[in-house]
Amino acid sequence: MMARIEVKTSDVAMTLHIARPGADIRGGVVVVQEAFGVTSYIESICDRLTTEGRLAVAPALFHRQGSPVLSYDDFKSAMPLVKTLGAA
């Protein structure tokens, strides 16, 4: 089962893509996005992990920039987004 939820952060909500296996959850995995956001490829990785009984979560790390999803050839837009990431 796939879902998107929003969680509160200190300033702006963060969207999470969540993929849940059936009744038998055998662990969890955080799938970290690439520089292009939580793309359909990242979502598909989460979904595939459910076949192994894993609960998978992909947080939208660029939530403060509007959670953009970029094409894989858009390095010009991706690199400034990557530079905004920090400990917060």
C-alpha positions as CSV (number, residue, x, y, z in Angstrom):
1,M,0.0,0.0,0.0
2,M,1.4,3.4,-1.0
3,A,0.6,6.7,0.7
4,R,1.8,10.2,1.1
5,I,1.7,11.9,4.4
6,E,2.9,15.3,5.7
7,V,4.8,15.6,8.9
8,K,5.4,18.8,10.8
9,T,8.9,20.2,11.0
10,S,10.1,23.3,12.8
11,D,8.9,25.5,9.9
12,V,7.3,23.8,7.0
13,A,5.6,20.4,6.5
14,M,7.6,17.6,4.9
15,T,5.9,15.1,2.5
16,L,6.8,11.5,2.9
17,H,6.2,8.8,0.4
18,I,5.4,5.6,2.3
19,A,5.1,2.1,1.0
20,R,3.8,-0.6,3.4
21,P,3.9,-4.3,2.9
22,G,1.1,-6.6,3.8
23,A,0.6,-7.7,7.4
24,D,4.1,-9.1,7.9
25,I,6.4,-6.1,8.3
26,R,10.0,-7.3,8.7
27,G,11.8,-4.0,9.1
28,G,12.0,-0.5,7.7
29,V,14.1,1.4,5.2
30,V,14.6,5.1,4.7
31,V,15.1,5.7,1.0
32,V,17.1,8.9,0.4
33,Q,16.2,10.9,-2.7
34,E,18.6,11.8,-5.4
35,A,19.3,15.4,-6.3
36,F,16.2,15.4,-8.5
37,G,13.7,14.9,-5.7
38,V,11.3,12.1,-4.8
39,T,10.9,10.9,-8.4
40,S,8.8,8.0,-9.6
41,Y,12.0,6.0,-9.6
42,I,12.5,6.6,-5.9
43,E,8.9,5.7,-5.3
44,S,9.3,2.5,-7.2
45,I,12.3,1.6,-5.0
46,C,10.1,2.0,-2.0
47,D,7.4,-0.1,-3.6
48,R,9.8,-2.9,-4.5
49,L,11.1,-3.0,-0.9
50,T,7.6,-4.0,0.2
51,T,7.9,-7.3,-1.6
52,E,10.7,-8.1,0.9
53,G,8.4,-7.2,3.8
54,R,10.0,-3.8,4.4
55,L,8.2,-0.6,5.2
56,A,9.9,2.0,3.1
57,V,9.8,5.8,3.5
58,A,11.2,8.5,1.2
59,P,11.2,11.9,2.7
60,A,11.1,15.0,0.4
61,L,14.3,16.6,1.6
62,F,13.7,19.7,-0.5
63,H,10.4,20.4,1.3
64,R,11.5,24.0,2.1
65,Q,11.9,24.6,-1.6
66,G,8.4,23.2,-2.4
67,S,9.4,19.6,-2.9
68,P,10.2,19.9,-6.6
69,V,10.7,16.8,-8.8
70,L,13.1,17.4,-11.6
71,S,14.0,15.6,-14.8
72,Y,17.2,13.6,-14.6
73,D,18.9,15.9,-17.1
74,D,18.1,19.1,-15.2
75,F,21.4,19.5,-13.3
76,K,21.1,23.3,-13.6
77,S,18.1,23.3,-11.3
78,A,19.2,20.4,-9.1
79,M,22.6,21.7,-7.9
80,P,21.2,24.9,-6.2
81,L,18.7,22.7,-4.4
82,V,21.4,20.3,-3.2
83,K,23.3,23.3,-1.8
84,T,20.3,24.3,0.4
85,L,20.5,21.1,2.4
86,G,21.9,21.4,5.9
87,A,21.5,19.8,9.3
88,A,18.2,21.5,10.0
